Amino acid sequence: MGYTRVILWLQFHLFCFVPIILAHQSAEFFPHFSQNETNNIDDKSDGLFIYDRADEHISTNHTIHRRQIPLNIISSQLPRIPITPSYIVLGPRTVRPAELVSLSVIILRDEWNPMMVKALISNDDMDVAAAEDLFYVGVPRTLEMRIPKNIRAGTYRLTLEGKLLTGEQKFYNVSQLIFEQKAVSILIQLDRPVYRHETVVQFRCIPIYPDLSGYYHTIDVYVLGPSGHILRKWENQQTTAGMVSLEYPINDAPPEGIWTIKCRVMGYEAIKTFELYEFYYRKFEVNVTVPYYLPTDSPGVGGIVTANYTTGMGVLGYARVVVRARDMSVPYDPRANLLKDVEFDHSTPSFVTTIDDFNGVAGFFIPIATIRNLVPDLDGKEILITALVHDPWWNETNNGTTVVSFYRPGTRLRFLGGPSMVFKPRMLFTTYVSAANADGTKYPPGLNRFIRIYTETDGGPIQPPADYIIDSSAIVCHRFLAPPDPSILFIRLRAELYDNNILVPGSTDEQRAIRYLSPSNSYLQVTSTTETPRVGDFMLFRVNITQYVDFVYYHITSAGRLIFTNILPMDGAKQKTFDVGVSREMAPSAHILVYYVRYDGEIVADSMNFH
């Protein structure tokens, strides 16, 4: 009978990316769960195996921060052959130079007590890092391995081997790892986006580790011209306060085009481009200030025209304000698509108003009726407003142009998290609804302004409508206990906005939650009451389960690294609260995974993110 493998991966991205758990999908952070007598290697695998065994089907049960895609319904209902859990190994899929790789190992078989577990990371021709330790049944421990700084690109593998004290081998697995040269992130900052001849390019390179700590070693910096040749280089520059500040003077006849600044740290390179052209400043600049977005029912468009010399003094003369309809078929990019000169553009309908006595600053107002003569249907349309200022002293005329977009006024409700969710029976279901105007601004609170949310299932309403008063955040929270009836397959939520007890037209939104499928109807949920965790404080978590178990395991990961592993005794309860100290390694965001393994091999798990 051929071996059947079911793989569960835990994906974990760097920095602001949200970590998720998925079944049957490749990932960066994964658990490894195997069965006895698995002395085989699969080089085509995308992750470490869970339950490498000679059995048929294993179900997995997990949540993605209250939002997930349910497992395949057909496979979840297939007959399952009970199996005996053997061990779990959780570790990163990606390795980087100078990284501390941590593997969490849990032995589950009583007859394997104690067991010597060895982990080895190797490439094509040599061993890179190794760790070995003694493990006892049910006690999670961590293997740590330091990756050298000078490792090169290649095919890396993680080898796991478990032996009893008698020397008998119980499992042996080899899985491929992903190598990334990027050990730190490099930020390159410039003092301006465009440069001209006879100026100085001032910049700085800031390398940081995934936990946002500074890099206090050497860095190589290069300045490359448009042709790609190195014009200046600084090698082995020692960082000061975690960064390097440099400058490069430009001569009077530099090559025009795209220049590049390149920073290199431990073999990883980051580049930043800037543009350099030979141009000369005008005697004065013209700026038009108007609202970027306006509703179609506004009385008109008002703005301010300013014109100043490079010394800051205002220009004395006269000005004209020209209003034109913008061609919506062409993207608004004046640099790539030059605007037509208002002085010579006679094909586009326009409206002109003059300012005879201009003294550097002047206001203007264009009635909406005048704009509708140019653009009858304003919804989703844009207009161009150009101000031309003439300086009689220097006999020079300059202009400035801006764009105004119109939208249809209204208020819209939106369920945060998307239209599809997943709920677990007998667990709290939480969703949020936001009220926003058509331009994206928050809907202001007011007297008798509230959001009414209806909660229904495929079996009918499960509770009366709930009304929530709108506060300054314009976001309301709807929380309820999901029905325990296993025959309920989905929950439908409908939100309506009321103003003075009158339904606001077009403000309704809906969300549907599908029941998470578990063959044994076993569920777990982890939540937190700490809204703003801070480094040095403790964060409270609460675990709820639907069946009694002796203990659950939990892991905290951040930036692709395993931070903390522990076991939580349930003490005969279905709800337990515990606290975890927030460390610097968890910044800026982290992920907690809580799970337990049933006697038949089903993994019941949940996870959440915190920042």
Secondary structure, 3 states (H helix, E strand, C coil): CCCEEECEEEECCCCCCCCEEEECCCCCEEEEEECCCEECCCCCCCCCCEEEECCCCCCEECCCCCCCCCCCHHHHCCCCCCCCCCEEEEEECEECCCCEEEEEEEECCHHHCCEEEEEEEECCCCEEEEEEEEECECCCEEEEEECCCCCCCCCEEEEEEEEECCCCEEEEEEEEEEECCCCCEEEEEECCCEECCCCEEEEEEEEECCCCCECCCEEEEEEECCCCCEEEEEEEEECECCEEEEEEECCCCCCCEEEEEEEEECCEEEEEEEEECCCCCCCEEEEEECCCEEECCCCEEEEEEEEEECCCCECEEEEEEEEEECCCCCCCCCCCCCCCCCCCCCCCCEEEEEEEEEECEEEEEEEHHHHHHHCCCCCCCEEEEEEEEEECCCCEEEEEEEEEEEECCCEEEEEECCCEEEECCCCEEEEEEEEEECCCCECCCCCCEEEEEEEEECCEECCCCEEEECCCCCEEEEEEECCCCCCCCEEEEEEEEEECCEECCCCCEEEEEEECCCCCCCCEEEEECCCCCCCCCEEEEEEEECCCCCEEEEEEEECCEEEEEEEEECCCCCEEEEEEECCHHHCCCEEEEEEEECCCCCEEEEEEEEC
